[in-house]
């Protein structure tokens, strides 16, 4: 069974890969045998994690700064990866943002456009560019990170929820566009604990947790198994799938 999840010899790229869930995915993929491209806006953070991966797992790494909200930076990322490694076998669209705002009437055009660009435009461009290359070669797997907000939207995440709903939709359409050699799937987590969660209001968290069947939010390690599943041969007949992973949130 272990062979099903083995990523030895595969080349993976994780956006938003230097912190939070992205960092956890990078480490898990490297432990499973993959070489990993770590990409985020901050190059120094990517380089720091790359050194850790090389020291702990002996895997090849690339650290590349990229703001996925910009089309040209996505194209540059593709070019740099092609030049260095000749492409990738696994793409994880993990980068995402959900800025705070006071009320919907205070949402600026800049904030709205930025949320759509990071959560929808960037993943589309990377799926189209890397996915087309995968389809022309030996195939591959694309894993998108969505959110339960896509199907359970609340007043505090209106643009973000709309963007993640679009990403869910795009998962199915890109699975059709890139098949049969490229699989495209999405993980739709509920709340999970990262460095950002330290800013959550404890009272709000307590009320939220009381509604979850498992009584708590997830840890990143509990999300990463799904990413490993979709990236590996264990999910060889899964494409266009959207996996709800929210601990039983009603």
N, C-alpha and C positions, 0 to 999 in steps of 0.2 A: 504493500500500500504506500510505503514511503516514496516509491518511484513516481507515483502520480503527482506528488507535490514538489518533485525535484526540479530546480531551475538551473542546474549545472549547464554552463555553456550559453545561457541566455543573456541577452543584453536588455536591461530595463532602464526606463527613464521615469523619474517621479518629479512632477512639478510641486512647488510648495514643499520640497523635500527636506528642508533643513531643520524643521521644527514640528512639534505636534504630531498629528497622525502621519504626515508625510515622512518624518524622521523614523517613526516606528516601522513603516512599510519598507523604507530603505534598508534598515537593519535586518528585518525579517527576510527580505529578498536576498540580501547578501549571505545570510546564514543558510538559505536554501540553495546557494550556489551561483546566484546571478552576479554579473558585473553590473554596476549601477551608475547611471548619470543622475547627479543630484542637482536640481535646478530650483532657484528661488531668486528673489530680487537682490538678496544680500550675498555677494560672492564669498565674503569671509566666513559666513556661517556654513555655506556649502563646502568650502575647503576644509573647515574644521571637521565636519562630519565625514568627509571623504577620507581624511587621515585616520579617523577612528575605524572606519570600515576596513581599510587596508591593513591596519594593525591587528584588528580582531579576527578578521575572516580571510585575509589574504586575497581579496577580490580586486579586480581592476575598478577604478572609479574615474569619473569626470565631474568636475565642478564647474557649472556654467550659470552665470547670472542671466536671468530673463524675467521681464515683466510681461506675463502672458496677455495682459490687456492690450498690448500693442502688436498688431499684425506683423510688422516688420521684425520685431524681436522674436516672434515665434518662428518666422522664416530663418532668421539668423541661427536660432537654436537648432533647427533641422539641419542647416548647412554645416554647422560645427560638429554635430554628432556624426553626420555622414562622412565628413572629412576625417574624423578621428577614429571612428569605429566601423564605418561602412553601414550604419543604420542601427536599428534596435528591433527587438522581438516583442517587447512589452512596453506599453505606455500607460502610465497612471496619471490621469488628470485630477490632481488633488488640490491645486491652488484654488483658493476661494476667499471672498471677503463678504462681510455683512455689517457695514457701518451703522452705528447708532444714530438715531434722529429723534426729535421731540414729538413730532406728529407728522402725518403724511403731507400736510401742506407746507412743511419746512424742508421736504426733500428737494434738493437742488438738482438741476439738470446734470451737473457734474457728478454728483453722488450717484444718481440713477445710471448714467452712462458708464461709470466706473464699475458698478456692480454687474451690469450686463456684460461688459467687456471681459472682466476677469472670470466670471462664472459661465459664460456662454460663448463669447466670441473666441477667446483663447482656446478652450477645449475643442471647438469646431475646427479652428485652423490647424491645430496639432493633430487631430484625428484625420483630417483630410490629407495633410502632408505626409505624416508618418504612416498612416493607414494605407494610402495608395502605394507607398514604397513597400510595405509589408506584403500587400496583395500581389505585387509584381514579383516578389521573391518567394520566400518559404512560408509566408503567413505570419501570424502573430496574434497577440491579445491586447485589447484596450480595456482599461478599467477606469470608469468615471466615479468620482465621489460626489454624490448628491446629498440630500438632506430630507428628513421627514417633513420639513417645511414645505416641500414640493406638493405634498398632499394634505398637510395640516397647517395651513398658513395662519399666522397671527398678525396682529396690528403692528408689531414692532419689527417685522421682517418682510414688508410688502415687496420691495424690489428683489430681494434675495430669494424669496419664495417663488416669485415669478421666474427668476433665472434658473433655479433648480428644477422647476417644472419643465422648462424648455430643455434642460439637459437630459431629463428623463425621456422626453419625446425624441430628442436627437439620438439617444442611445438606440432606439428601435430603428430609426431611419438610417443611421450609419451602419448598423448591423446588416441591413439589407444592401446598402451601397457598397460595403467592403467585403461581404461574403462571397464565396464560401471559405476563403483562406484566412480571413481575419475575423476574430470574434470580438464583439463589443458588448460589454455588460456594465451595470452600474450597482454600486452599493449605496443604499439610502439609510444612513445612520440617524438615530435620534441624538439626543445630547450625549456628549462624552467628555471626559475630563482631560483637559490640556492646560497649558500655562494660562490660556485666556479664561478658563473657568474660575480662576482665583478672584475675578471681578464680579462673579455672579452674586446676587443678593441671596444670603442664606435662607431667608424666609420664603422667597420665591422658589428656590431649589427644593425646599422641604415640601411645599405644596405640589410641585411638579412630580417629585419622586413618589408621592403618595398615590399618584394616578397610574404609575407604571407597574405592570404585573410583577417585574423583578424587584421593584422597590428602590431602584437606584439608577444613576446614569452609568454609562459604560466607561471602561478604561480603554485607551487606544489599542492595547494588546488584544482586546476582545473584538475589535473591528478588523484587525490586520489579517486574521485567519481567512476572512472572506476575500480579501485582496489576493492572498496567496492561492486560494481556490480558483478564482477567476483567471489568474495569471498562468496557472499550470495546466497540465494535461488532465487534472482531476475534473475540470469543467469542459472537457472536449466537445460536448454536445450542447453547451450553454451559449447562446448569443441573443442579444436583444432583451436580456433578463434584467429586472430591477429587483434587487434583494433588499427588502425592508429589514433593518437591523436596529430596532429601537427598544428592545427589552419588553415589548408588549404594551406600548403606549396606545391608549384607546383613541 
